[in-house]
Each structure stands twice: as structure tokens, then as C-alpha cells.
Amino acid sequence: LRHSAELFSTTGQILSELKIQPPDIKEIYISSGPGSLTGLRIAFAAAKGWHLANGAKLVAVNTMDVLAQNALQYIKDKNINSEQACNAGLGIIIDAKRGQFFTAVFKYINGQWRRVSEDRMLTAAEFLSSYCDSGNPMWLLGEGLLYYQKLFRHSCVIILPQKYWHARASAVFAVGRKLAKAGQYSDPAGFVPHYLRRPQAEENINRV
């Protein structure tokens, strides 16, 4: 709850430890959502401010793609062979509140997790009926499982250990770096979070 107050002081401390100045930062990679609306706004405001002040290029990195990187670490940690990984799907589960979840599904192909679905907002039952009827294992990770694991119980579901549920800055860098090398920078003028859902205030206004 204090990220907005601590973000710049922490960033300044890191830069000081690395003995670099703000203008030395040429690119910023940011986890763009879906996720917490307030958290995304804080992050995007900070990144835009850095761009305006120092001209740093911006790269929006989908949060689902970031979290999928954790499953690569899981494969490495558990010495899982490629055949086992290829037989499994990977589902990312983030709490969207109001009984729904931000979800995405990946398949292990040529050593990487490749998308087989777009980001979707589903109930647990909708996710299971859409992706867990093939009989193949479905690995799940994501902070949406913290309070709702029971909703995702299924004969095909394997919930990865909790240490793989949260996004890591190193994964944001890994995905963002690939996008940057491919020249996939974000337009600062249209640099907005990937909400997937409108803020509740906007939804309430539309109901009036």
C-alpha cells in the first residue's frame, strides 16, 4: 500500500548503489497488466514521468507473459523433461475481484511458453470448462490462487508451488529486452495500462 510513496526513493537508492544517474537509463520495461488498477496507474505514471524527464524509451510487457517465465524456472528447478512439459498446459490466474479472474493459457513449444489464448476475464468454472477437459495436465500459477485454490480443483490441474506465483523484475526485463531488440517500443502518447476491465467507477456510471 506504500508503493506510491516508496517508488522514487527506492529507485534513487538503487541508482546510487549502481553509481548511475537518471539520464543514464535509456529504456524502461514495465509490467503493463492485467492486474491491480491502482498499481498499474502508479507504475505507468512513474514510467511516463521518466520518459518526459529523460527521454527513456518505454516497453509495455504483458503481465501474463512475465508470469509465464516462472514456469520456465519451475521446469529447471524440478528437472522436468521437454516431453513432460510439452504435454502440459500453463494457466495464469490473477484475481480480478467480483468472482472473476484474469487468465491466459500457454503451451510449451521449443523451450518456451507460447500463448494459446488471449487474456480473458473468466470465473473459475468458466476457465476449467474451457481449458481443462482435454485430459492433459494444466499447470496453474498466479496470485489469484492465494485465496481461491479450491475453486480450481480439477483432476487435470496441478497448482505450482507458491514461490512461482508472483511476477519478478528479472522476468519483466527478460521479456522486455526481447521486445526492445525487436524494436517493439511503446508510443508514449498512447502508453496506457492493459486493464482488461474498466474501473468500477466507470462501470457504475454506465449503469446509471
N, C-alpha and C positions, 0 to 999 in steps of 0.2 A: 504493500500500500504506500510505500515511500519512494518508489522508483522515480517519480517525477522530481522529488526533492534531491535525490542522491545521484541522479544520472550524470549530470555535468561535473559534479565534484569527483565522482569516481573516475569518469573519463579523464579529467585533468590529472588525477593521481597516476593513472596508467601511463599517460603520455610522459609525465615527469619521470617515472621509473624507466621508461624506454629512451629517455633523453631525446624526444622529438617534439616538434611544435605543431599546433593545429594545421597550419598551411601545408605541412608535410603529408597530410592524409589526402590522397588523390582519389580514392574510391571508398564508398560506404555501401556495404551489403546489409540489407535489413530483412528480417523475417516479416513478411507482409500480411500474414493471416491465411486462412480464417483463424479467429481467436478472440480474446477479450477486446471489446470495442475501445474501452478507455486505454488499455495498454497499447493498442495499435496507434491510437491518436498521439499518445505521448512519444512513441518511437518515431513516427513519421514527422512530427513537428520538430523533433531534435535533428533528424537527418536533413530535413529541408533547411533548417537554420544553418547547419554546417555547410550545405551546398551554397546558400546565399552568401555566407560569410567568406568561404574559402574556395568555392568553385569545384568542390569534390563531386565526382560523378556518382550517380545513385544506381543501385541494382536492387530491385524488389525480388525477394526469394520466397516462393510459396512455402508456408509453414509445413504443409503436408510433405513436401519434398525433403525438407530439413529433417523431419521426424523419421522418414523412411531410411535415412542414413544410419539411424540407431540399429536397425535390423542387420545392416552390414557388420556392425560391431558385434552383434549377438551371434552371427554366423561364425565370426572369427573366434570369439570367446569360447564357444561351445564346440568348435571344430566340426561344424556341420558340413557335410559334403555337398557338392553342387546339385547332385540328383535329389537329395532331400529338400534342399532349398527350392529347386525348380518345381517340386510337387506341391509346394505350399503357396498360398496367397498371403498378402500382408494387408491388414486393415488398420488405418489410423483413426483413432477415436478421440475427439475433443468435445468437451461439454459445451453445448450451445444454449443451455438453460431451457426452461419450459418443456422439459421432457424430450428434447431433441439433441442431436449430436452432429457436429461437423465431421464428415467422413470422407475417406478416399481409399481406393484399393490399388495395390501394386502386385506385379508378378516379377519373379527373379529371372532375368534374362541376361546371359553373357556377363555374369558377375555384377549386375546392377539391378536395382529395383525399378521397373518401368511401370508407368501408370496404365491401369486398365479401366479406370473410371475418372470422371471429373470430380471435383469437390462437390459433395452433396450434403444436404441437411436432412437427416432421417431420424426416426425413432429407432430404438434398439431392435424392435421386432421387424421393422422395415429393412434394416441392414441385414439381419440374419436371413430373412426370406429372399433377399436379393442376391446374397453372395455366399451363403453357407449351405446350399442344397446340393452341391456337386459331389460331396463325399471326400473332397480333398481337404487337407488341413488348412485352417485360416489362422495365421498368427495375428494377434492384436496387440497394439501398444498405444499409448497416449494418455494424457492426464484425465480424459473423460472417464477412464476406468477406475479412478480413485474411489468414487462412491457408488459406482454403478456396475461393478463386475458381474453381479448376479443377473443383471438384465441381458448379459451377453453369453450366458451359459448355453452351450450347444455341443453336440458330440464332435463336431469338427473344429471347434475353437480351441486354440492354445494361447493363453494370455502370457506374454513375455514378462520377465521379472520387472519390478517397478523401476529399477535403475535405468531402464531403456525407454521410459515413458515421456521424458521431458526433452525439449529442444536444447541443443548445445551450440554455443557460439562457434565452435570449430566446424560444426556441420553447416551452419549458415555461411561460413567462409568457404567451405569446400564447394557447395552448390553455387554460391555467388561468384566465385572465381571462375568457374566454368562458363557461366553466363557472360561475365565480363570479357573473357578471352574470345568469346563468340560475338562480341560487340553488342550484346543484348542489354544495353543500358536503358534505364527508365527516363521518360520525358519528365523533367522536374515540374513542368506546368500541369501535368496530369497525374502527378505522383500521389496516389491515394491508396489507403489500405484495401485489401481484399476482404470485405466484410462478410459476404455471402448472405448476410441478413441485415436488414435495415435496423437502426437503433430503435428501441422500444418506444421512445418518444414520438418518432416519425410514424410508427405503426399505429400508435394511439390516436394521433391526429387524423390519420386516414379513416379511422373507424367513426370519427365524429360526424 
